[in-house]
Amino acid sequence: MEMIRELLPFILGAIIIPLLYILVIPHKWSGRRKFIAVFVISILVGFVGSTIVGEQFGDLEERIVTLVIDTSTAYAGSQIAYWLFWKPVLETRLRPKTTGSEYH
């Protein structure tokens, strides 16, 4: 059970945040706006993940520390999953097919 408690924010971040980044956040936004949007989504995912496993019931100090840890775990999971899985998979599907004559 402890393993699920620690991995849930990472798993939620690896699945939910990259999908929201790809499908919802406009590509024309600046890097700063995209980062802020992903960070806010990470806070929400961290809060939901820690609430699901029951870590948001207790002392205020413990809840804040748990939220910081789960938010950073969700953010790290989103970055790892996006750069290693989601981006390569989507780029290969969205990239136009090139012919051999373009490399001359």
ZADO-1210 file (C-alpha; in nm, 4 decimals, padded with zeros to 6 digits):
<atoms>
<atom x="00.0000" y="00.0000" z="00.0000" code="MET" pos="1"/>
<atom x="00.2857" y="00.2374" z="00.0757" code="GLU" pos="2"/>
<atom x="00.4235" y="00.1892" z="-00.2748" code="MET" pos="3"/>
<atom x="00.0902" y="00.2892" z="-00.4302" code="ILE" pos="4"/>
<atom x="00.0759" y="00.5929" z="-00.2026" code="ARG" pos="5"/>
<atom x="00.4138" y="00.7107" z="-00.3269" code="GLU" pos="6"/>
<atom x="00.3703" y="00.6219" z="-00.6949" code="LEU" pos="7"/>
<atom x="00.0165" y="00.7516" z="-00.7527" code="LEU" pos="8"/>
<atom x="00.1134" y="01.1197" z="-00.8074" code="PRO" pos="9"/>
<atom x="00.3936" y="01.0105" z="-01.0429" code="PHE" pos="10"/>
<atom x="00.1597" y="00.7888" z="-01.2463" code="ILE" pos="11"/>
<atom x="-00.1158" y="01.0500" z="-01.2576" code="LEU" pos="12"/>
<atom x="00.1381" y="01.3124" z="-01.3617" code="GLY" pos="13"/>
<atom x="00.2842" y="01.0880" z="-01.6315" code="ALA" pos="14"/>
<atom x="-00.0560" y="01.0267" z="-01.7884" code="ILE" pos="15"/>
<atom x="-00.2756" y="01.3295" z="-01.7239" code="ILE" pos="16"/>
<atom x="-00.0396" y="01.6259" z="-01.7491" code="ILE" pos="17"/>
<atom x="00.1193" y="01.5445" z="-02.0885" code="PRO" pos="18"/>
<atom x="-00.2220" y="01.4735" z="-02.2388" code="LEU" pos="19"/>
<atom x="-00.3570" y="01.8045" z="-02.1130" code="LEU" pos="20"/>
<atom x="-00.0420" y="01.9772" z="-02.2382" code="TYR" pos="21"/>
<atom x="-00.0832" y="01.8285" z="-02.5833" code="ILE" pos="22"/>
<atom x="-00.4600" y="01.8554" z="-02.6188" code="LEU" pos="23"/>
<atom x="-00.5570" y="02.1691" z="-02.4257" code="VAL" pos="24"/>
<atom x="-00.2677" y="02.4155" z="-02.4033" code="ILE" pos="25"/>
<atom x="-00.2313" y="02.6189" z="-02.7260" code="PRO" pos="26"/>
<atom x="00.0992" y="02.5679" z="-02.9036" code="HIS" pos="27"/>
<atom x="00.1283" y="02.9406" z="-02.9790" code="LYS" pos="28"/>
<atom x="00.1671" y="03.0233" z="-02.6081" code="TRP" pos="29"/>
<atom x="00.5077" y="03.1362" z="-02.4890" code="SER" pos="30"/>
<atom x="00.7294" y="02.8988" z="-02.2938" code="GLY" pos="31"/>
<atom x="00.6590" y="03.0885" z="-01.9726" code="ARG" pos="32"/>
<atom x="00.2805" y="03.0560" z="-02.0100" code="ARG" pos="33"/>
<atom x="00.3115" y="02.6868" z="-02.0896" code="LYS" pos="34"/>
<atom x="00.5297" y="02.6311" z="-01.7828" code="PHE" pos="35"/>
<atom x="00.2836" y="02.8140" z="-01.5571" code="ILE" pos="36"/>
<atom x="-00.0064" y="02.6124" z="-01.6981" code="ALA" pos="37"/>
<atom x="00.1785" y="02.2821" z="-01.6479" code="VAL" pos="38"/>
<atom x="00.2826" y="02.3862" z="-01.2972" code="PHE" pos="39"/>
<atom x="-00.0754" y="02.4726" z="-01.1985" code="VAL" pos="40"/>
<atom x="-00.1972" y="02.1426" z="-01.3420" code="ILE" pos="41"/>
<atom x="00.0799" y="01.9684" z="-01.1442" code="SER" pos="42"/>
<atom x="-00.0424" y="02.1301" z="-00.8241" code="ILE" pos="43"/>
<atom x="-00.3963" y="02.0101" z="-00.8947" code="LEU" pos="44"/>
<atom x="-00.2807" y="01.6585" z="-00.9817" code="VAL" pos="45"/>
<atom x="-00.0597" y="01.6485" z="-00.6723" code="GLY" pos="46"/>
<atom x="-00.3507" y="01.7565" z="-00.4555" code="PHE" pos="47"/>
<atom x="-00.5893" y="01.5030" z="-00.6103" code="VAL" pos="48"/>
<atom x="-00.3302" y="01.2252" z="-00.5803" code="GLY" pos="49"/>
<atom x="-00.2581" y="01.2991" z="-00.2168" code="SER" pos="50"/>
<atom x="-00.6295" y="01.3285" z="-00.1400" code="THR" pos="51"/>
<atom x="-00.7039" y="00.9920" z="-00.3019" code="ILE" pos="52"/>
<atom x="-00.4520" y="00.8148" z="-00.0800" code="VAL" pos="53"/>
<atom x="-00.5687" y="01.0067" z="00.2279" code="GLY" pos="54"/>
<atom x="-00.2681" y="01.2285" z="00.2890" code="GLU" pos="55"/>
<atom x="-00.4677" y="01.5547" z="00.2966" code="GLN" pos="56"/>
<atom x="-00.6299" y="01.4781" z="00.6307" code="PHE" pos="57"/>
<atom x="-00.4231" y="01.5920" z="00.9262" code="GLY" pos="58"/>
<atom x="-00.2079" y="01.8807" z="01.0431" code="ASP" pos="59"/>
<atom x="-00.1817" y="02.1818" z="00.8122" code="LEU" pos="60"/>
<atom x="00.1986" y="02.1578" z="00.8080" code="GLU" pos="61"/>
<atom x="00.1891" y="01.7903" z="00.7077" code="GLU" pos="62"/>
<atom x="-00.0667" y="01.8612" z="00.4353" code="ARG" pos="63"/>
<atom x="00.1480" y="02.1384" z="00.2881" code="ILE" pos="64"/>
<atom x="00.4620" y="01.9234" z="00.2903" code="VAL" pos="65"/>
<atom x="00.2667" y="01.6370" z="00.1329" code="THR" pos="66"/>
<atom x="00.1279" y="01.8707" z="-00.1336" code="LEU" pos="67"/>
<atom x="00.4765" y="02.0005" z="-00.2193" code="VAL" pos="68"/>
<atom x="00.6168" y="01.6480" z="-00.2444" code="ILE" pos="69"/>
<atom x="00.3255" y="01.5142" z="-00.4493" code="ASP" pos="70"/>
<atom x="00.3258" y="01.8190" z="-00.6764" code="THR" pos="71"/>
<atom x="00.6967" y="01.7826" z="-00.7492" code="SER" pos="72"/>
<atom x="00.6512" y="01.4088" z="-00.8045" code="THR" pos="73"/>
<atom x="00.3635" y="01.4702" z="-01.0477" code="ALA" pos="74"/>
<atom x="00.5649" y="01.7363" z="-01.2319" code="TYR" pos="75"/>
<atom x="00.8701" y="01.5109" z="-01.2575" code="ALA" pos="76"/>
<atom x="00.6550" y="01.2250" z="-01.3835" code="GLY" pos="77"/>
<atom x="00.4984" y="01.4504" z="-01.6451" code="SER" pos="78"/>
<atom x="00.8349" y="01.5679" z="-01.7758" code="GLN" pos="79"/>
<atom x="00.9841" y="01.2205" z="-01.7924" code="ILE" pos="80"/>
<atom x="00.6783" y="01.0766" z="-01.9646" code="ALA" pos="81"/>
<atom x="00.6435" y="01.3677" z="-02.2055" code="TYR" pos="82"/>
<atom x="01.0024" y="01.3745" z="-02.3256" code="TRP" pos="83"/>
<atom x="01.0568" y="00.9988" z="-02.3352" code="LEU" pos="84"/>
<atom x="00.7173" y="00.8754" z="-02.4507" code="PHE" pos="85"/>
<atom x="00.4463" y="01.1241" z="-02.5465" code="TRP" pos="86"/>
<atom x="00.6522" y="01.3625" z="-02.7596" code="LYS" pos="87"/>
<atom x="00.8319" y="01.0943" z="-02.9672" code="PRO" pos="88"/>
<atom x="00.5083" y="00.9029" z="-03.0267" code="VAL" pos="89"/>
<atom x="00.3137" y="01.2103" z="-03.1345" code="LEU" pos="90"/>
<atom x="00.5935" y="01.3606" z="-03.3406" code="GLU" pos="91"/>
<atom x="00.6319" y="01.0459" z="-03.5459" code="THR" pos="92"/>
<atom x="00.2584" y="01.0454" z="-03.6173" code="ARG" pos="93"/>
<atom x="00.2290" y="01.4168" z="-03.6924" code="LEU" pos="94"/>
<atom x="00.5513" y="01.4685" z="-03.8862" code="ARG" pos="95"/>
<atom x="00.4892" y="01.4803" z="-04.2626" code="PRO" pos="96"/>
<atom x="00.6438" y="01.2042" z="-04.4666" code="LYS" pos="97"/>
<atom x="00.9647" y="01.3153" z="-04.6393" code="THR" pos="98"/>
<atom x="01.1008" y="01.1920" z="-04.9665" code="THR" pos="99"/>
<atom x="01.4630" y="01.1060" z="-05.0331" code="GLY" pos="100"/>
<atom x="01.5064" y="01.4013" z="-05.2732" code="SER" pos="101"/>
<atom x="01.4875" y="01.6530" z="-04.9894" code="GLU" pos="102"/>
<atom x="01.8256" y="01.5464" z="-04.8506" code="TYR" pos="103"/>
<atom x="02.0338" y="01.6262" z="-05.1594" code="HIS" pos="104"/>
</atoms>
